[in-house]
C-alpha cells in the first residue's frame, strides 16, 4: 500500500502516519519527491482495513499496490531514481555511466594498465573481480583482499569509482571498506541473506539479473535491498540462459524498456557477459544506449590472450575506445550523454 501525502503535508503529519503504521506491526518507507511525499507501507495490508490511513491529516490518497515489488515499483516513486556517487558522478540521470575493467584482478601491473586505458576513454567506474564465483572449483577464484587493495589503489590513482562483487555475507563489510559500489552477481541474485546484508550496508548496489530469472524475480530481489532502507540500487541486465548456443547468453534488450516502465531504479546492461564474444560488444552496447539504458558495463583487458578469466569477451583498450566513440553518438541522438 502507498500513502500519498498532500503537497503541503507537514513533517509532523508524515511522522504521525509512520508512527501509526509501526504500531500496527508494519514498516513505513518514506520517499520525498519534488512536490509530494509518498509513504510505502510494507507488511500485511489487511491490518490497514481496521484503521484506514486515508482519514489521517495530510493524506491525499491511499493506493493499494497489486505488484509484489512495492518499493521498486513506479507507483511508489514516479520519477526515476538518481543518486550521487561522489566524484561528480550521478547514476540514473542524463549521463549514461560506463563501468569498465578486467573480469578478474590479476596483478598490479595488469590493473593499472586497464584503469589508465578505461579512464582515458571516458569510463567513470573501474570494474574488476577480487572474489570470483566460478563454475569450476579449480578455476581462479580471485585475489581476495589483495585484489580489493589493488582496485582501490587504481581507482584513486586515475579518479575512478570502484565497483566489485561481494559473494558472502561475511565479506560485505570488508568489500564495502574498499569499494564505492557493491556488485551482487547473477549467481547470487537470490541469495537473500546477502541481499539483506548489502541493504543494511547502505553502500550503492549493482544487482545483476540471474541466469534464468524473470524480470519480476529481479525486482523482488531489489525489493530486499530497498526494504532495508537502501535506495541506491542499480539493476543490470547481463543476458539470460536460453536454448541458443551462438553466444554465451541471450541479451534481453526488451528488459531495458520493461524495467524502465516497471521501476524507478536505474538500469545498466553488460554486453560482455551478455554475448561472451568481444566482436558483439559494440553492437549490443549501441542497442542498449538506444533502448534507454542508464549505464554500460564492459570488460577491458590490456592483453586478453593472457587473461585468467573471460579473455574471449574482453576488449582491448583500443577497441574500448572505439566503442566509447560510437555510443557517445547514440547517446546524443536519444538526448543523453556519456
C-alpha positions as CSV (number, residue, x, y, z in Angstrom):
1,X,0.0,0.0,0.0
2,X,1.1,3.5,-0.8
3,X,0.1,6.7,1.1
4,X,0.4,9.9,-1.0
5,X,0.6,13.0,1.2
6,X,-0.7,16.4,0.2
7,X,1.8,18.9,-1.2
8,X,1.7,20.9,2.0
9,X,1.9,18.0,4.4
10,X,3.9,18.9,7.5
11,X,6.7,16.8,8.9
12,X,4.5,16.2,12.0
13,X,1.8,14.7,9.8
14,X,4.2,12.5,8.0
15,X,5.8,11.3,11.3
16,X,2.3,10.7,12.7
17,X,1.5,8.3,9.8
18,X,4.8,6.5,10.2
19,X,4.2,6.0,14.0
20,X,0.7,4.6,13.4
21,X,2.0,2.2,10.7
22,X,4.7,0.9,13.1
23,X,2.1,0.5,15.9
24,X,0.3,-1.9,13.6
25,X,3.4,-4.0,13.1
26,X,4.0,-2.7,9.6
27,X,7.1,-0.9,8.1
28,X,6.9,2.6,6.6
29,X,9.3,3.7,3.9
30,X,9.3,7.5,3.1
31,X,10.1,8.8,-0.3
32,X,10.3,12.6,-0.6
33,X,9.7,13.9,-4.2
34,X,9.8,17.4,-5.5
35,X,6.1,18.1,-4.9
36,X,4.8,15.1,-3.0
37,X,5.9,12.8,-0.2
38,X,5.0,9.2,-0.6
39,X,4.9,6.6,2.2
40,X,5.2,2.9,1.2
41,X,3.7,0.5,3.8
42,X,5.3,-2.9,3.9
43,X,3.5,-5.8,5.5
44,X,0.1,-7.3,5.8
45,X,-2.2,-4.7,4.2
46,X,-5.3,-6.3,5.9
47,X,-4.3,-4.7,9.1
48,X,-5.0,-1.3,7.5
49,X,-8.6,-2.1,6.9
50,X,-9.2,-1.6,10.6
51,X,-7.5,1.8,10.7
52,X,-7.8,3.4,7.2
53,X,-4.9,5.8,6.6
54,X,-7.0,7.9,4.2
55,X,-8.6,9.6,7.2
56,X,-5.3,10.8,8.7
57,X,-4.4,14.5,8.4
58,X,-2.2,15.4,5.4
59,X,-3.2,12.4,3.4
60,X,-4.3,13.0,-0.2
61,X,-4.8,9.4,-1.4
62,X,-4.1,5.8,-0.5
63,X,-3.3,3.4,-3.3
64,X,-3.3,-0.4,-3.0
65,X,-0.4,-2.0,-4.9
66,X,-1.0,-5.2,-6.7
67,X,2.6,-5.8,-7.7
68,X,4.6,-7.8,-5.2
69,X,7.6,-5.4,-5.5
70,X,6.2,-2.3,-3.8
71,X,9.2,-0.1,-3.1
72,X,10.7,-0.8,-6.5
73,X,7.6,0.0,-8.4
74,X,6.8,3.1,-10.4
75,X,3.7,3.6,-8.3
76,X,5.8,4.1,-5.2
77,X,8.2,6.6,-6.9
78,X,7.0,8.2,-10.2
79,X,10.2,9.9,-11.1
80,X,13.4,8.0,-11.9
81,X,15.8,7.4,-9.0
82,X,19.1,9.3,-9.3
83,X,21.8,9.1,-6.8
84,X,25.1,10.8,-6.3
85,X,28.2,8.6,-6.2
86,X,30.6,11.4,-5.4
87,X,33.5,12.4,-7.8
88,X,30.9,14.3,-9.7
89,X,29.2,11.1,-10.9
90,X,25.5,10.6,-10.8
91,X,23.7,7.3,-11.5
92,X,20.3,7.4,-13.2
93,X,20.5,11.0,-14.6
94,X,21.0,12.3,-18.1
95,X,24.5,10.9,-18.2
96,X,25.0,7.3,-19.1
97,X,27.6,5.9,-16.7
98,X,30.3,3.5,-18.1
99,X,31.9,0.8,-15.9
100,X,34.9,-0.9,-17.4
101,X,37.9,-3.1,-16.5
102,X,39.1,-6.7,-16.4
103,X,37.0,-9.6,-15.3
104,X,39.5,-10.5,-12.6
105,X,42.2,-8.6,-10.8
106,X,45.3,-10.5,-11.7
107,X,48.2,-8.2,-10.8
108,X,49.0,-4.6,-10.0
109,X,50.6,-4.0,-13.5
110,X,47.5,-5.5,-15.3
111,X,45.0,-3.5,-13.3
112,X,46.9,-0.2,-13.5
113,X,47.2,-0.5,-17.3
114,X,43.5,-1.3,-17.6
115,X,42.4,1.5,-15.3
116,X,44.5,4.1,-17.2
117,X,43.0,2.9,-20.5
118,X,39.4,3.0,-19.5
119,X,39.8,6.4,-17.8
120,X,41.4,7.8,-20.9
121,X,38.4,6.7,-23.0
122,X,35.8,8.1,-20.6
123,X,34.8,5.4,-18.1
124,X,33.6,6.6,-14.7
125,X,33.8,3.3,-12.8
126,X,36.6,0.7,-12.7
127,X,35.2,-2.8,-12.5
128,X,37.2,-5.9,-11.5
129,X,36.7,-9.1,-9.5
130,X,38.6,-9.7,-6.3
131,X,36.3,-12.5,-5.3
132,X,35.2,-14.6,-8.3
133,X,32.3,-17.0,-8.4
134,X,33.4,-19.7,-10.8
135,X,31.5,-22.7,-12.1
136,X,34.5,-25.0,-11.5
137,X,36.1,-25.1,-8.1
138,X,39.5,-25.5,-9.8
139,X,39.2,-22.2,-11.7
140,X,40.9,-19.0,-10.4
141,X,38.8,-17.7,-7.5
142,X,40.3,-14.2,-7.2
143,X,43.0,-12.5,-5.1
144,X,40.6,-11.6,-2.2
145,X,41.6,-8.6,-0.1
146,X,44.8,-8.1,-2.0
147,X,42.6,-7.6,-5.1
148,X,40.4,-5.1,-3.3
149,X,43.5,-3.1,-2.3
150,X,44.7,-3.0,-5.9
151,X,41.3,-1.9,-7.1
152,X,41.3,0.9,-4.5
153,X,44.8,2.0,-5.5
154,X,44.0,2.0,-9.2
155,X,40.7,3.8,-8.7
156,X,42.3,6.5,-6.6
157,X,45.2,6.9,-9.0
158,X,43.1,7.5,-12.0
159,X,40.0,9.1,-10.4
160,X,37.7,6.2,-11.0
161,X,34.9,4.8,-8.7
162,X,35.3,1.1,-7.9
163,X,32.6,-1.5,-8.3
164,X,33.4,-5.1,-7.4
165,X,31.5,-8.2,-6.5
166,X,30.7,-9.4,-2.9
167,X,29.8,-13.1,-2.6
168,X,29.5,-13.8,1.1
169,X,27.6,-12.1,3.9
170,X,30.8,-12.4,6.0
171,X,32.7,-10.2,3.4
172,X,30.2,-7.4,3.0
173,X,31.9,-5.1,5.5
174,X,35.3,-5.9,4.0
175,X,34.3,-5.2,0.4
176,X,32.4,-2.1,1.4
177,X,35.5,-0.6,3.0
178,X,37.3,-0.6,-0.4
179,X,34.5,-0.3,-3.0
180,X,32.3,2.6,-3.9
181,X,29.6,0.2,-5.2
182,X,28.8,-3.4,-4.2
183,X,28.0,-5.8,-7.0
184,X,25.7,-8.8,-6.4
185,X,26.4,-11.2,-9.3
186,X,24.0,-13.2,-11.3
187,X,24.6,-16.4,-9.3
188,X,23.8,-14.6,-6.1
189,X,20.7,-12.6,-7.2
190,X,18.5,-14.7,-5.0
191,X,21.0,-15.1,-2.1
192,X,18.5,-13.4,0.2
193,X,20.8,-13.2,3.3
194,X,23.4,-11.5,1.1
195,X,20.7,-9.1,-0.2
196,X,19.7,-8.2,3.3
197,X,23.2,-7.6,4.4
198,X,24.0,-5.4,1.4
199,X,20.8,-3.5,2.1
200,X,21.9,-2.8,5.6
201,X,25.4,-1.7,4.5
202,X,23.9,1.4,2.8
203,X,26.5,1.3,0.1
204,X,25.2,1.7,-3.5
205,X,24.5,-1.8,-5.0
206,X,24.6,-3.1,-8.6
207,X,22.3,-6.0,-8.8
208,X,22.7,-8.4,-11.7
209,X,19.9,-10.5,-13.2
210,X,20.2,-14.2,-12.6
211,X,20.9,-16.6,-15.4
212,X,17.3,-17.9,-15.6
213,X,15.5,-15.2,-13.7
214,X,12.4,-13.3,-14.7
215,X,12.2,-9.6,-14.5
216,X,9.7,-9.9,-11.6
217,X,12.2,-12.1,-9.7
218,X,14.9,-9.4,-10.4
219,X,12.7,-6.7,-9.0
220,X,11.8,-8.8,-6.0
221,X,15.5,-9.3,-5.2
222,X,15.9,-5.5,-5.5
223,X,13.0,-5.2,-3.1
224,X,15.1,-6.9,-0.4
225,X,17.6,-4.1,-0.7
226,X,15.1,-1.4,-0.7
227,X,13.2,-2.9,2.3
228,X,16.3,-2.5,4.3
229,X,16.4,1.3,3.5
230,X,19.0,1.2,0.7
231,X,17.6,3.0,-2.3
232,X,20.9,3.4,-4.1
233,X,20.3,0.4,-6.3
234,X,21.1,-0.1,-10.0
235,X,19.8,-3.1,-11.9
236,X,21.9,-5.0,-14.5
237,X,20.7,-7.0,-17.5
238,X,23.6,-9.3,-18.4
239,X,22.0,-11.9,-20.6
240,X,19.9,-14.9,-19.7
241,X,20.2,-18.6,-20.5
242,X,18.2,-19.9,-23.4
243,X,18.4,-22.7,-26.0
244,X,20.7,-20.6,-28.2
245,X,24.4,-21.5,-28.3
246,X,25.8,-19.0,-30.8
247,X,26.5,-16.6,-27.9
248,X,27.4,-17.2,-24.2
249,X,24.0,-15.9,-23.1
250,X,21.0,-14.2,-24.8
251,X,20.9,-10.5,-24.2
252,X,17.4,-9.4,-23.3
253,X,17.2,-5.9,-24.8
254,X,13.5,-5.9,-24.0
255,X,14.4,-5.8,-20.4
256,X,15.5,-2.2,-20.6
257,X,12.2,-0.6,-21.6
258,X,10.3,-3.1,-19.5
259,X,12.3,-2.2,-16.4
260,X,12.2,1.5,-17.1
261,X,8.4,1.2,-17.2
262,X,8.0,-1.0,-14.1
263,X,10.6,0.5,-11.8
264,X,12.2,3.9,-10.9
265,X,15.6,2.2,-10.4
266,X,18.4,2.9,-13.0
267,X,19.2,0.1,-15.4
268,X,22.5,-1.0,-16.8
269,X,23.4,-3.5,-19.5
270,X,26.5,-5.7,-19.6
271,X,27.2,-6.7,-23.3
272,X,30.4,-8.5,-22.4
273,X,28.7,-11.3,-20.3
274,X,25.6,-10.9,-22.4
275,X,27.3,-12.1,-25.5
276,X,30.6,-13.7,-24.4
277,X,32.2,-12.5,-27.7
278,X,34.2,-9.3,-28.0
279,X,33.0,-8.6,-31.6
280,X,29.4,-8.4,-30.4
281,X,30.0,-6.0,-27.5
282,X,29.9,-2.9,-29.7
283,X,26.6,-3.5,-31.4
284,X,24.9,-4.6,-28.2
285,X,26.3,-1.5,-26.4
286,X,24.9,0.7,-29.1
287,X,21.5,-1.0,-28.8
288,X,21.5,-0.7,-25.0
289,X,22.0,3.1,-25.1
290,X,19.4,3.5,-27.8
291,X,16.9,1.5,-25.7
292,X,17.4,3.8,-22.7
293,X,20.0,2.1,-20.5
294,X,21.4,4.3,-17.8
295,X,24.8,2.6,-17.8
296,X,27.0,0.1,-19.7
297,X,29.5,-2.4,-18.2
298,X,32.3,-3.8,-20.3
299,X,35.3,-6.0,-19.7
300,X,38.6,-4.5,-20.8
301,X,42.0,-6.2,-20.5
302,X,45.4,-5.0,-21.7
303,X,46.2,-8.5,-23.0
304,X,43.0,-10.7,-23.4
305,X,45.1,-13.6,-24.7
306,X,46.6,-14.0,-21.2
307,X,43.5,-13.2,-19.2
308,X,42.9,-15.5,-16.3
309,X,39.1,-15.4,-17.0
310,X,36.8,-14.2,-19.7
311,X,39.5,-13.4,-22.3
312,X,37.3,-14.0,-25.4
313,X,34.8,-11.3,-24.3
314,X,37.3,-8.8,-23.1
315,X,38.0,-5.7,-25.2
316,X,41.5,-4.4,-26.0
317,X,42.0,-0.8,-24.9
318,X,41.8,0.5,-28.4
319,X,38.6,-1.5,-29.0
320,X,37.1,0.0,-25.9
321,X,38.0,3.5,-27.2
322,X,36.1,2.7,-30.4
323,X,33.1,1.6,-28.5
324,X,33.0,4.7,-26.4
325,X,33.2,6.9,-29.5
326,X,30.2,5.2,-31.1
327,X,28.0,5.0,-28.0
328,X,28.6,8.7,-27.4
329,X,26.9,9.4,-30.8
330,X,24.0,7.2,-29.9
331,X,23.6,8.9,-26.5
332,X,23.4,12.3,-28.1
333,X,20.8,11.1,-30.6
334,X,18.5,10.0,-27.7
335,X,19.0,13.1,-25.6
336,X,21.6,11.6,-23.2
337,X,25.4,12.0,-22.8
338,X,28.4,9.9,-21.9
